[in-house]
Amino acid sequence: MNNRRVVITGMGAVTPIGVGLKEYWEGLVEGRNGVDLITHFDTTKFDTKFAAEVKNFKPEDYLDKKSIRRLDPFAQLAIATAEMAMQDSGINLEKVDRDRFGVIYGSGIGGIKTLTEQHFNFFNGLDPHKISPFFIPMMISDIAAGQISIRFGLKGPNYATTSACATSSHAIADAFFLIQRGSTDMMVCGGSESAITEVSIGGFNSMRAISTWNDRYKEASRPFDKDRNGFVMGEGSGTLILEEYEHALNRGAKIHGEIVGVGLTGDAYHITAPAPDGEGAFRSMREAIKDAGIKPEEVDYINAHGTSTELNDKNESKAIRNLFGEHADKLVVSSTKSMTGHLLGAAGGIEAIATLFAIENELVPPTINLTNPDPECDLNYSPLKPTKKKIRYALSNTFGFGGHNASLLFKKFEK
């Protein structure tokens, strides 16, 4: 059963550059910049005063008022994009076996807004009765998966992944494995993050991971650029519906693309820094290509992890150069984080969608703000504007603190 083909039949996205698939793709093609000054809290005392916040998202379009009060923003975003993906898939839930339709949905940080609010409520009065009865189910990272399952009555495998910035890609990988081996026919998968809060920004500032270009914040997310000085935090959600090919064909589903390979590795090196020369990333991409049964020179595009941090960008570039050799000069690489910022646990979801759009539209999104290339980053990063390119195979990379590496290999759909 492990040769079953797995296709993508539904997608949904809420990002700092657009709400919904149409706005998101238009934003990617235009090189829209989602970075702006933080509005979620007062940044007076903070070293970083900007982020890539979601704009124009209305939870009431997807949830009733009671549900909104009882859901952390990360879960609201997850449910919204799951609803979008369901609509995009055209699925009639009454005509499918929901025992074989599951959910794997992750978050790197989970309900940190709820956690900090309830922590404040307790310590402000030192009274445990000030803590909301919904605190725990609002905070825990698995609740997005649970809520999606409940909303749509999906009774297949149901759990969460948490692996920092690789979270969503691990969710997609697990969903792929379950369908491929015959355990399920359909899976909702992806990730959500809403962590632009005081403690998150303060924590990343303390470890000197995020940019402090407050006077040039629109230019701060600049992957592969010599002047980069840290990533820019983003928020949002990306959801995909994976489906067994024959199952999708039998119901006449629209197919966005096919997932054909997965590579998962660990650096076993450092809590935050990548392994030297991107050794873990090298193996992750190599395993995805091997899993698909293709040759490295068949890959046309890589949606890079590309965080705009000194170590990630040069090590990922070295990994690509080492793996692809001369072909590295023929493929196109880009980092959509230059526009959306880094969505942490949700990055893999929205970047998988960007990769599938690139394949469908034969157009590589740009890496904006790349005006002073780092000599150690010597690939074609589609700087400043999109690149027209026929794409049959494309990789989407996500690498997380703790040494978690995930590479997903997508293919242009062919019957």
N, C-alpha and C positions, 0 to 999 in steps of 0.2 A: 504493500500500500504506500510505501514511502516514495513512489514515483508520481503521485497525484500532483497535477499542476495546480498552482495557486495564483489567482488573479485578484486585482483590486477593483471592486465594483462600486465603492462609495467613499467619499471624502468630505471632510468638513474642517474649516479652519477659522480661528479668531486670532488675529495677530496685530502687532503694533502698526502694520502698514495696510491693514484691511480686515473687515469683518465679512466672512463668507468667501467662497472660492473665487468668485469673479473679482472682487476687490483685491484679494490677496495676490492673484496672478497679475493683475494690472499693476499693482504696486511693485512687484518684482521686476516686471518688464520696464517700467518707468524709472527704476532706480529710486523709488520713493524712500525717504529717510524717516524712520519711525522714532528717532531719538529726540527727546525734548526735556525740558525741566520737569522735575518730579512734582506731581500735584497731590499724591496720596498722603503726604505728610510734610511738616515743616522741616526743611533741610538746613536751616541756619547753622547748626552746629556740625554739619557733616562735611567730610572732605569731598564727597561726590554729591552733586546736586541735580543729576540728570539720569534718565533711564529711558527705556523704550516701553512706555505704557500702552495698553490697549485703549483705543479711542472709539467712541460711538457704539460701544456694546451695550445693549439693553437687555438685562436678564429677564425682564418681564415679558419679552417676546417669546420666551421659552419656558418660564416658570411662573407659578402663582406667587402671590405675596408671602404666604406662609412658608413655602419652600425656600424662597430667597432668604428669609430670616434664618432658616435652619440649615443653610448650606454655606460653607466657606466659599469665597470667590473662585478658588481653583476648581471646586466641584461644579459650580455654576457654569464655568467655561467648558468643562468636560461634557456636561449634559447638553449644552448648546451645540457643540460641534458634533456630538453623537447624533443629535436630531438632524443636523445638516447632512451628515453622512448617510443616515437612513433615507432621507428624502432624495439625496443624490443617487442612491442605489436603486430606487424604485421598488424596494422590497415590499411584498404584501405579507405581513407577519402571520396572517391567518392561514397562509398557504405553505408555510415552511415548518419543519420540525424544530421547535425552539429548544428541545432537549439537546440538539446538535448545533446550537447557535450560542456561542459563549462570548465572554468579555475578558480581555487582559488589558488593564489600563493603569498607567503609572504616574507617579509624581515624585520628583526628587526631594522636595521639601514638604509638600502637603499643606495642611491648614495652618500655616505659621501666623497669619493674621488673627485667626481665632485664638490660637495659643497665646499670643502676646496680649490680646484684649482680656482674656480670662485670667491670665497671670496678673495683669494690672488690677482687675476687679478684686481678686483675692488679697493682694498685698496692700491695696488701698484701704481695706477695712480689716484685713487679717481674719476674714470670716469665710469659711468653706461653703457656707450657704449662698454666698454671692456667685458661686460658680454655676454656670448654666447646665441644666440636665442634658443639653445637646452638645456640650463642649467636646466630649470624646468622639462621638460620631461625626462631628464637624471637622475635627482636627486630623484624624488618622488618614494616612496616605491611600489606604485601600478603598476609602469610601466612594471615590469617583467610580471605580469599577462596580461596586455594589449598587450605587444609585442608578447607573446605566442599566444594569441587569434588571433591577426592579421596574424601572420605567417602561422597558420594552418586553418584559417577561421572558428574558433569555436565561435558560436553565442549563446551558452547557458549562464548560470550565469557566470559573470566575475568580480572578485574583489580580493582584497588583504587582508591578515591578518597581524597584527603587535601586537605581545604580547611578546616582548623580546625573551627569549630562548624557549618559547612555541609556537612561530609563526608557524612553519611548521606543528606541530601536530594539531594546531587549523585549519589550512588549510585542512589537511587530514580529520579531524573530520567533518568539514562543508561539504566537498565533499561527505563523507559517508552519512550524513544526507539527502542531496539533492537527492542522488540516492535511498536511502532507502525509502523515502517518495514518490518517483515517479516523481519528478520534472525533472530529467535528467536521461540519460542512461550511460553516460561516463563523467569523469572529469579528467583533468590534475591538479595535486596538489603537493604542496611541498614548498620549500623555498630556498633562495639563499642569500649569504653574502660575501662581499669582503670589510672588514672594517679594514684591517691591515694598518692603516695610522697613521701619527704623532699624530693627535688629539685623535684618538681612544686609542692608546697605552698610550698616556699621561694622558687621562682621567681615564682609568682603573688603571693606576699607582697611580693617585691622591687619588682614593678611596681604594687603597690597595687590589684590587680584583685579580690581576694577579701575577703569580709567578715572582720572581726576581733572580732565580737560574742561573745567567749568567755563572757561572763556571761549572754548571752541567745541562745545559739546556736539554740534551737528557733524563734526569731523572725527569724533572720538572713536567710533567703531570703524577701524581701518585695518582689516586683516591683511597680512603679508606686506604691510607698509613699514618702512624703517622707523618711522616716528611713533608707532603704536606704543601704548603704555598701559594696556589692560583692557579687559572686555567691558562691554556695556550690558547691564542686566536688562532683560526683556521679560514680558509676560504674555500668556496666551495659551492656546490649546490646538492640537492637531489630531484628528481622528480618521482612521481608515477602516474600511470594511474589507476583509480578506475573505475570499470565497473559492471553493473548489471549482475548477474550470467547467466540468460537465454540469455541475449544479447551476452555475451561472448561465451556461449555454441553454439549458433546458427552460429557464424562466425568461430568456431573452434579455438578459442584463446588459447594460452598457459596461464596457470593460476599459478601464483607464490604462492598465498595464499589467505586467506579470512580475512576481517576485520569484527569482530563480536561484538565489544563493545567499547564504548568511555566513559571516565570519565573526566569531566571538573569542576574544583573548583577554588575558590579564598581563599587566606590566610586571607585577611582583617587584616593584622598584621603590615607589615613593607615594606618600599620601596625596600629593597634589601635582608634582612635576611628572611629565611624561618620561618614559624610558629613553635613554640616549639614542639619537638618530631615528627616533620613532619606531623602535624595534617592535613594540607591541602593535602599533598601527600597521606596520608592514605585514605582520602575520595575520592580522584581522582582515585586511584587504585580500591577501593571498588566499586565505581560507574561503572567503566568499566566492572568489573566482574559481577555486578548485571545486567548491560545492556545486557551482553551476555547470561545471564541466566545459568551460571555455578557456581560451588563452588570454593572457593579459592584454595583448594587442587588439583584442576585440572590444575593449572598454573605450567608450568615446567621451564620457563626461564623468567628473567626480564632483559631487556637492560636498565640499570639504567641511570638516569640523570648524576650521578657520576662525578661531575665537578672538583674534586681535591681541593675543598675548605673545610675548617674545618667544617663550619656549615652545608653545603648541605650534605656531605657524611654521617655524623653521624645521621642527622635527617631523611634522606631517609632510612638509614639502620634501624632506630627505627620504621619508618612507616611500613616497610616490616615485621619486627619482630612482631609488634603489630597486623597487619592485618592477617598474615598467621599463627601465633602461631608456633606449632611444625612443621608444613609443611615448615616453613622458612628454616629449616635445610636440607630439601630434594630438594628444587629448587636451580637452579644456577643463580647467578646474575653476570653481568659483565659491565664494562664501556669501551665502544670503544673510548671514549674521551682520554683515556690513550695513544692512537695511533694517533688520528686525531686532538687532541686539541678540543677546544670548538668552534663550528661554529655558536654560537649565534642563530640567526633566522633560520639558515639552519640545525641546529642540528637534529631537529625532522625528517627531510626528509631523511638524510643519515642514521640515526639510525633506522628508520622504515625499510629501505632497509636491514640493517645489521640484524635486527630481523627476517625478512622474509627469508634471506639467512640461518640463523641459523636453522630455522624450516625446510627448504627444505633439508639442508645438514646434519641435526642432529649433528650439531657441534657448540658449544658456543665459540665465539671469546674470547681471553684472556683479562685480565686486566694487561697490562704490568707495570713494575716499582713498583709493589706491593711487596716490599721486607721486610717492617717493618710494619705489619698490626696494625692499630689503635684498641686497645681493645674495643672501643665503636662501632667498625664496625666488627661485629662478624658473618658474613655470608660467604657462599662459592662464592667468586668473580672470580672464574676461574683464579687464579693468574699465571701470566707469560706464560701460555701455554693454548691452546684450550682444551675444555672438550667435549668428545663424550657424547651425550645425545639425546634420542628420545624426541622430543618436539611436543606436540599437540597444546598447548596454550602458548602464550608468550606475555608479556607486554612490551611496550616501553614507558618510562617516560620522560617527559620534563617539567621543572619548570622554570619560568622566573621572573626577577626583577619585582616588583609590585605585587607579590603574585599570578601569573598566573600558574595554574597547569593543565597538560593534560596527560592522560594515554590512550594509544591505545592498544586494545587487538586483537591480530592476531591469526588465527587458521590455522593449516595444512589443505590444501585443500582436501576435500572429496566430490565426486560427490553426 
